[in-house]
Amino acid sequence: MPVTSPIGPLALVVNPEAGGRKGSRRLDRLRRALDDQGLDHEVRATLAPGDGARAARQALEDGARLLVAVGGDGTVHEVVNGMLDGDGRAHVTGAVLGVVAAG
């Protein structure tokens, strides 16, 4: 039975094309590790510029509290922007960012 992380629901925002498809390979390994630990997670893939910010924002609005950006610096930048409102404040208080470098 899957469980959530101690922080709350987990969402992976991944650019599968990052680093010559390194993002996709890192995602496969990461998902296996999360499954082995029984941690429930969802994957939101990016396909075009701006998708990372939209995916992060929607994940937060859907209840995720731990967002993991899987990709390069552009993916991380977009996820951070999705976690913030226009005034630079957190869109959701207490949300946490993790990074798996794959750029």
Buried (B, 14 or more C-beta within 10 A) or exposed (E): EEEBBEBBBBBBBBBBBBBEEBBBEBBEEBBEEBEEEEBEBEBBBBEEEEBBBBBBBBBBEEEBBBBBBBBBEBBBBBBBBBBBEEEEEEBBEEBBBBBBBBB
